[in-house]
Structures are given as structure tokens and as C-alpha cells.
Amino acid sequence: QVQLVESGGGLVQAGGSLRLSCAASGSIFSIFGMGWYRQAPGKQRELVATIGSDGSTNYADSVKGRFTISRDNAKNTVYLQMDRLKPEDTAVYYCKARIKTAAIAASYDYWGQGTQVTVSS
């Protein structure tokens, strides 16, 4: 069993900051790529940022220069620092991780339950 638990969402004014965390726990042998996605009401889920096991990062154009993704491999945790937030950043934010539960097992994508981020104008 693997669980991803997000925290750090909330209500913030435009221009403010929030830091999201996502901790993976359970039967984890190794974690490969990790990432954050978001889904606004009436819209499809979209990629926000990803980080590889080597620390390489990728960002959606809409968040480049404002958001920073990082990870702590010792804690099996991925973070998303969100600065200069805009009302259009309002969404439920989900983390995803590709995890291998045993040396001989295949890797699979696991999702967190989501955390609400609301940015008021």
C-alpha cells in the first residue's frame, strides 16, 4: 500500500504565497518522477510542474518564474513553492509520484487526494 498525502493549501490574496507538501508513505522501494497537477472547476486536470529523480524540473508556461518544485528524497516528499499567486491559480492541486514497491515490481503512478488552493483578487 502506498499513500500520498498533500498539505499546505488554503486561501490567500493575489500576490501572496503558499507552500504545498506531498509525503509518500507505505511500501516504497524507490520513487522516480514526482509532480504537481491542478484542476480548476469545469476544466481538465493540467500539469503544473514535475521533478525527476535526478532533480531535473519542468514547469507549465503559466507558472514559470512564480512556482518552484523541489523534493526531499530522504523524506519521500515533494514540495511546491507558489509565489506571486494569481486568481487563475485557484484549483485543487494534486501530487503524483511514480513508485516502485519492490525491487522486482513494475512502477506505477500514485495520486494524492488533492488540496484546495484559492486565490482571491
Backbone torsions as a table, in degrees:
resi	resn	phi	psi	omega
1	GLN	NA	132.9	177.3
2	VAL	-124.6	137.5	176.5
3	GLN	-127.2	140.2	170.5
4	LEU	-116.4	125.2	-178.2
5	VAL	-122.2	119.1	179.3
6	GLU	-92.8	154.3	174.0
7	SER	-153.9	164.4	174.2
8	GLY	106.1	-4.5	178.2
9	GLY	-71.5	173.0	178.6
10	GLY	161.6	-165.5	-180.0
11	LEU	-105.1	131.0	-179.2
12	VAL	-144.1	152.2	176.7
13	GLN	-79.8	154.8	177.0
14	ALA	-55.0	137.6	-176.8
15	GLY	92.7	-11.2	-179.1
16	GLY	-84.0	-173.1	-176.5
17	SER	-132.7	152.3	171.5
18	LEU	-143.3	153.0	174.9
19	ARG	-125.2	119.3	177.3
20	LEU	-94.7	145.7	174.9
21	SER	-127.1	150.4	176.3
22	CYS	-142.9	115.2	-178.3
23	ALA	-107.5	130.2	176.5
24	ALA	-96.8	139.0	179.1
25	SER	-144.5	166.1	179.1
26	GLY	111.9	-151.0	-176.8
27	SER	-81.7	85.4	-176.4
28	ILE	-113.6	122.1	173.6
29	PHE	-92.8	-46.9	175.7
30	SER	-156.0	153.9	177.9
31	ILE	-119.3	128.8	178.6
32	PHE	-95.7	-122.3	-179.0
33	GLY	-68.1	147.7	174.9
34	MET	-130.6	154.9	-178.3
35	GLY	-163.9	170.0	176.7
36	TRP	-120.9	138.7	177.0
37	TYR	-130.2	162.4	177.6
38	ARG	-142.7	154.8	178.6
39	GLN	-139.0	116.1	176.4
40	ALA	-89.8	157.8	-179.9
41	PRO	-55.8	130.4	178.4
42	GLY	76.6	5.1	-179.0
43	LYS	-121.8	162.9	177.4
44	GLN	-78.5	155.5	175.4
45	ARG	-65.4	136.5	-178.3
46	GLU	-130.6	153.4	178.0
47	LEU	-71.9	137.8	174.4
48	VAL	-106.3	-52.7	-178.7
49	ALA	-162.9	149.3	175.2
50	THR	-132.3	157.3	176.7
51	ILE	-140.8	129.6	180.0
52	GLY	-82.2	171.9	178.4
53	SER	-65.9	-19.2	177.9
54	ASP	-92.4	2.9	179.3
55	GLY	89.4	-0.7	178.4
56	SER	-68.5	142.4	-174.6
57	THR	-123.5	157.6	177.9
58	ASN	-145.3	137.2	-177.4
59	TYR	-129.5	148.8	169.0
60	ALA	-67.5	146.7	-178.8
61	ASP	-57.6	-33.5	-175.0
62	SER	-68.5	-16.9	-177.3
63	VAL	-117.2	-4.4	-179.1
64	LYS	-57.5	133.6	179.5
65	GLY	85.5	-10.8	179.6
66	ARG	-116.0	-35.5	-177.7
67	PHE	-108.7	148.0	176.6
68	THR	-134.2	124.4	177.0
69	ILE	-99.1	142.5	177.3
70	SER	-149.7	168.4	179.1
71	ARG	-145.2	151.9	175.1
72	ASP	-119.7	101.3	-174.7
73	ASN	-65.4	-31.3	179.5
74	ALA	-66.2	-27.8	-178.9
75	LYS	-104.7	2.6	-177.6
76	ASN	51.9	42.8	-173.1
77	THR	-127.7	140.8	174.2
78	VAL	-118.6	144.3	-177.6
79	TYR	-122.1	155.6	171.7
80	LEU	-135.6	107.7	174.9
81	GLN	-87.2	120.7	-176.7
82	MET	-116.0	114.2	179.6
83	ASP	-115.1	161.5	179.3
84	ARG	48.6	50.9	-177.4
85	LEU	-65.7	147.7	-179.9
86	LYS	-121.3	156.2	177.9
87	PRO	-55.3	-31.8	-179.9
88	GLU	-73.1	-5.0	173.4
89	ASP	-83.2	-6.3	179.6
90	THR	-61.6	125.3	-177.0
91	ALA	-178.7	171.3	166.2
92	VAL	-89.2	128.0	-177.9
93	TYR	-102.7	130.0	-178.8
94	TYR	-118.5	142.0	170.7
95	CYS	-102.8	153.1	178.6
96	LYS	-136.1	144.1	177.3
97	ALA	-142.7	140.3	174.5
98	ARG	-95.3	118.4	-168.8
99	ILE	-128.5	142.0	173.8
100	LYS	-109.8	128.0	-175.3
101	THR	-94.1	-11.5	177.4
102	ALA	-156.5	162.2	-175.5
103	ALA	-59.7	-36.0	-176.4
104	ILE	-98.8	2.9	-177.3
105	ALA	-86.0	155.6	171.8
106	ALA	-75.1	161.6	177.2
107	SER	-96.0	148.0	-179.5
108	TYR	-135.1	158.9	174.9
109	ASP	-86.3	131.9	175.4
110	TYR	-119.6	144.7	-178.1
111	TRP	-118.8	148.6	170.7
112	GLY	-82.6	177.6	-175.8
113	GLN	-84.8	-13.5	178.7
114	GLY	98.6	147.8	176.2
115	THR	-136.3	135.9	-175.1
116	GLN	-81.1	131.8	171.8
117	VAL	-120.1	122.7	179.4
118	THR	-123.4	125.1	-179.2
119	VAL	-114.5	117.2	-179.0
120	SER	-91.8	148.6	-178.0
121	SER	-89.1	NA	NA
